[in-house]
Amino acid sequence: MNELEQAGLARLRDGWISGGAMFEFAPVEWKGVATASSPDEQERRLLAIAAQALDVALRPAAPHVLKRRPPLPVLALPMLPDRLRPPLRAALKYAADARLKTRVATLVASRGFVLHPMDWMPAASYQESPDVYAPWVDWQAGAESEKQSRREHLTAETWDDFYPAARRTALVDLRRTMPALARALIETKGASETAEVRLALIELMRFGLGTDDVPFLKSLSADRSGKVREMAGRLLARLGERGNPTDGGSEDPIAELAAFIEEGKSGFIRRRTTYAPIKLKSPAQQARRADLFVSCYFGDLVARFGKTESDFIGAWQFGVDDGADLFLVRMVSVSGGDAAVACLADLLVAAGGKLALLVLQLMLRLDGGRKRVLIRQILNDAQNLAALNLVEGAEAGWLEWGDLANGKTLSALRSAVSGDNDVTKRSAEQYLEAIGFLANPVTAEKLIGEIVAAGLPPASPSLGLLRLNAALAESPSQSDR
């Protein structure tokens, strides 16, 4: 449409707005079509032609910067039934951030459904979404070609047919089932990737990590990325490989770190060795000790004392220095062996109180069983319920009613919602959200009844995830009948 035509249509529009008849001012070609027996019919026909011209025939062409995107991929699970979308939206609205919204999606996925894209879409930059959403993550990232975002099997030949999120999901599955095949793919295809992508690929080696991975991880000592070399070193340390890197501040950082730890003895009849952090004299010493705990590997430290990892953990005097306890737990998390992580987690959970909360630093290394033990410990004590929102990677929908009723949590929640302390009541509502993710449907239904009876309004938004959980009791096949 040229400027003259646009001006003519604008003249017609302005005339109609002012209430005038515009047939005499129409283009000659239009008059032959719009001619009718009455003036009103002429104006109506002219208006229809003008509307067709503006809205259909003469629409401006799309700018060249626009790109056609492929259709939104269909996911492997059925969409959440429409009848459940209102409680879903209520739960999503109450969730304060992306992590909590993802937790809602994880609960729904555990019951065999995916969310409608108009209710929730995973961000391309967020890597913690349920695996079933990997095609949507890649679509959000703006994939431009028409190639498939996921094929049945990931191989060297189909590597480029997978977008990043789908490829990551496939590699994790391979590392759990066929770790050697996944390692070969990471080794052959990762070499040509950028440092950021290589780092993400090497990080996936933690799944199914074993001694067969040692030669490849050692070869990464020559990688051009310092972060890749560091990640490979930590994975080797988990496998018991020694050789902690030195830094610029000391020729022997392990010896320097060991100097911050005091060896002692305890017991009168059966004397046993203990290890405790020495009392620091200055902020500079605190900063240096923190740096050494971060840069050194746990296996090298315990070897300095001639102990095994589990023996050293058992001899450590927790409670002497809270900062040193935290640094040690983090050190075990990133570079300790699987046996050391399990030993430390069991020790801390058995100790209870604030020491049990240190297990949160080990979440990425714990199996589902130990995570459940920790959660039950938190619920039983009811003193650190805020830690429920910090538990990473917990399974959804397993918590039974006895886990709540047999501990102190249920009575604490009742007291909080029935009291006059607004701060305590708000905290309790946040705990309800966390329990709404962990509970099974029966527990969710019972807890709603208990909390409402204690005084919480039935329409409280904090009950949203519990209500959704209870409503998801039916399987996908049952909900479709």
Protein Blocks (a to p, Z undefined) as FASTA:
>chain_A
ZZklmmmmmmmmmmmmnopafklmpcfklmmmmgcfbfklmmmmmmmmmmmmmmmmmgcc
ddfkbccdddddddfbdcddfklmmmmmmmmmmpmbfklmmmmmmmmmmnopacdfkloc
cdfklckbcfklmmmmmmmnopabfcdfbdfbdcfklmmmpcfklmmmmmmmmmmmmmml
mmmmmmmmmmmpcfklmmmmmmmmmgopafklmmmmmmmmmpcbfklmmmmmmmmmmnop
ahiacdfkbfblmlmmmmmpccddedjklgcddddddddfbfklmmmmmmmmmmpcfklm
mmmnopafklmmmmpcghjlmmlmmmmmmmmmmmpcfklmmmmmmmmmmngpjllmmmmm
mmmmpcfklmmmmmmmmmmnommmmmmmmpghiaehkacfklmmmmmmlmmmmmmmmmmb
lklmmmmmmmmmmmmmmpcfklmmmmmmmmmmnopafklmklmmmmmmmmmmpcfklmmZ
Z
